[in-house]
Structures are given as C-alpha cells and as structure tokens.
Amino acid sequence: MLLTGTVVADANTVLHDGAVVVSGSRIEAVGEESEVAPQYADHEHRSYDVLLPGLVGGHIHSVQSLGRGIADDTELLDWLFDYILPMEATLSAKEMEIAAKLGYLEMIESGTTTCVDHLSVAHADEAFEAAGEIGIRGVLGKVMMDQRSPDDLLEDTQEALDESERLIREYHGSFDDRIRYAVTPRFAVSCTEECLRGARELADAYDGVRIHTHASENRNEIETVKDDTGMRNIHWLDEVGLTGEDVVLAHCVWTDESEREVLAKTGTHVTHCPSSNMKLASGIAPVWDYLDRGINVALGNDGPPCNNTLDAFTEMRQASLLQKVDRLDPTATPASEIFEMATINGAKAAGFDELGAIREGWRADIIGLSTDLTRATPLHDVLSHLVFAAHGDDVRFTMVDGTVLQDEGNVTTIDAETVRREASEICLDMDLEEARRSAQKQKP
C-alpha cells in the first residue's frame, strides 16, 4: 500500500509531500512523494492530510470503559473503593468482553494503536481475545489483588500467580506477536510482599514479559505503604524487585529525590497520566525532572472513569500545558518532546522495538488524519497542531502491523454500533450497591 500526505516520521522529521510504502507488516519505503510514488505506481494508493506513527497508550484501563462518568469529582481511594472496584467485581465474562471491546474500539477510532493495558482480576481471557479480534497491539495483564480488596476480587496469592502464568503461556506472543503479557499487581496497597515478589519471579521466568503497576499516584497511597512497610513507595517496589527496564510504573506523581534516583538508575519506565492526575486532584508529576534525568516517560490516558476519554491527542495537550504551569516556564515540554512521549517513548515502555516512528523496516503502525477543519486553519506547524489542536476524531485511517483497522472513520474488524449498544445495555442493568458495601470494608 502507498500512503501519501504530510508525513510526520518522528518528532524531528516532517516530509510535507511525503510517501510511505507498506509491504506486509513492515514499512518498505519512506521519502518524498515525487521520488517514492513512481516506484510503487501499481500499489493501492491512499492519501491523507497527515500521516504519523500510531500513538501508544502507556497506561490504559480498557475494561473500565463501562464506568465512564460514574465517579466524577471524587478523591482517588474513594473513587477506587466506592465505584471502580465494585463495578469490576460485578462484571460477568461477557460483560468484561464488551467492556474491553469498547475500550479498544475507542482507541482504534482515535489513533492509539498500542496500549499497555491494566485489566481486572477476573475474565482476563475475554480481554485478550477482544484485543486479538479488533487488531490492536497491546501489552495486557490480569490484575492481582491479595489484600485490602472486595470479597469478589480478593485472591489467594498463589492462585493469582498461577492464573497469571496460565495467561502468559496462553497469550504472550499471541496474534502474530501483537499481544504480549505484563504481570500486573494492582498496586502495593492491595498486594502483599509475597505477591509482589512473585510478580518479579514470574516475569523473570518468561522472555519479554513485563511488569505493570501503579505507583505513588496519591499521598494517601504513599502513607498506607509507609505504614505497612516503613518505606516510601518506590523504595518498597525496588526492594521487592518491581523496578527495572521491564517495569512500567503508572503515575509517579509523588516521588522524592532518592526515589527518582532509583527510577533513573534502574531504567524503570514511567507513564504520565495528566488528565487523570488533574481530575482526581492527585497532583502534578515531575515529568520535566524525569526527562532531565534520562528516565523514559510515556503517556497514558488511564481509565475512562477518571479522564473521561481514551483520546491520546487530548493527553498530549494536557501533558505539555500542565508542565508549563508547574514550572512557570512556557518552554517546558515542547511539542516535540510530548510527541515522543506519545510515540517512541511509549513503544519503549511497552517493550516493542522498531515501533513508534515511520522508518524503513519498522512495524507498520500508522494513522492518517484530516486537517480539513476550521480548528486546523491555518496550519503553520504540523507538530504544534498534533499536540495542541488535533482531536482523536480527526483520525480517518488506522493501521496496525500493515492491516487496516479503520478506513475513512469506520472500524473494519468489529461492529462498532453493536459494541456501543451492548455496552449501554449492560450499564442500564448495573447494580453496584452490594459490591460497593464489600469494597468499602477494605478501604485503607
């Protein structure tokens, strides 16, 4: 396939009359249209105003999609224990499948082609199958919770680890290696030391398996971990083995100097979730400091109940503006740096090589946008437009591994209308009261 338009190959390379050739699952050629197009005149040709690498959601909760709007204006631990955990506890296998499909559908529609996805305790198979069906690239993991959890989510530690290992054997490297596994303890508050150390042992036992958890999102969370362990959160995670180049830590809002040194020294990846952190009033992550230290920072939306969208373009805008306000410095986190966080930095966090830029030989994860919009007029700087003005609904074309998943705004691999209808029907019948009472008993 021959794709033409303004090609944003990476944060530093823009071809205003560019062309990209895709062969199989890889990018065969990238260059000026006048030079490339004549060599591939027999290829199917599609033209878009802007072409760029697919965006990477470095921390997503696809299965929380059914909770969009149920927990606004709520503090983190209240939000989690009064609303989100009760909702997850009530979902059947079929409902979890629809929840995951709804999340993946939103991402594909809005240009996110890879996600690091934090699922739930039960029915993880349904989410893995949904990701495989819709065609998204992802690093998924079943959540583990063996303390301070509602009755319907509380697990025996060994059973949680055993189930995670079964899922690794079943799905790690599945769907032509588009889907991989991350061992996923929810966070230190809801996981025992045995569970956390077991997560490290399990990840070490399988090549390419990552670890994905929440860390230092909220001050109450940090105090709870300190009461339990006598250590700050990052130091505790480092003690039990949950730092390193295969670890993705979501949020990291409240870290001190010594914790940041640990993150940098160990090569641990951080995912910044600005909209979620603002909406839950968790605080402002010191992203500028992380980047200055050489820490790889990805970008994530978190979940629909604390955002309330999975639109990665919105997250790029929020990430840049928030750091400028935090530092009182308009030069902080320029568009180029934010674009890298949403693309190649996210690919590094997810553990996929040759992903996150449009380069010859790299994986063909590409999106095409329209700029035939008042909001895009005038278009002085395409990178500025992508970070500060573009929306997910500007995306008209989405390709993963060379397969077209969205064509002219229509997802090709799944019936979007049916998914939306079934999701709405589930929410009409949802009764959270009993599950809420169980969760509140375990709130820290």
Secondary structure as UniProt FT lines:
FT   STRAND          2..10
FT   TURN            11..12
FT   STRAND          13..23
FT   TURN            24..25
FT   STRAND          26..32
FT   HELIX           33..36
FT   HELIX           37..40
FT   TURN            41..42
FT   STRAND          45..53
FT   STRAND          55..60
FT   HELIX           62..67
FT   TURN            68..69
FT   HELIX           76..79
FT   HELIX           80..84
FT   HELIX           85..90
FT   HELIX           93..110
FT   STRAND          112..118
FT   HELIX           124..134
FT   STRAND          137..141
FT   STRAND          143..144
FT   TURN            151..153
FT   HELIX           157..171
FT   TURN            172..173
FT   HELIX           174..177
FT   STRAND          179..185
FT   HELIX           188..190
FT   HELIX           193..204
FT   TURN            207..208
FT   STRAND          210..215
FT   HELIX           219..229
FT   HELIX           233..239
FT   TURN            240..241
FT   TURN            245..246
FT   STRAND          247..251
FT   HELIX           257..266
FT   STRAND          269..272
FT   HELIX           274..279
FT   TURN            280..281
FT   HELIX           287..292
FT   TURN            293..294
FT   STRAND          297..299
FT   HELIX           304..306
FT   HELIX           312..327
FT   TURN            330..331
FT   HELIX           335..342
FT   HELIX           344..350
FT   TURN            360..361
FT   STRAND          366..369
FT   HELIX           374..376
FT   HELIX           382..388
FT   HELIX           392..394
FT   STRAND          395..400
FT   TURN            401..402
FT   STRAND          403..407
FT   TURN            408..409
FT   STRAND          410..411
FT   HELIX           416..428
FT   HELIX           433..440
FT   TURN            441..442
//
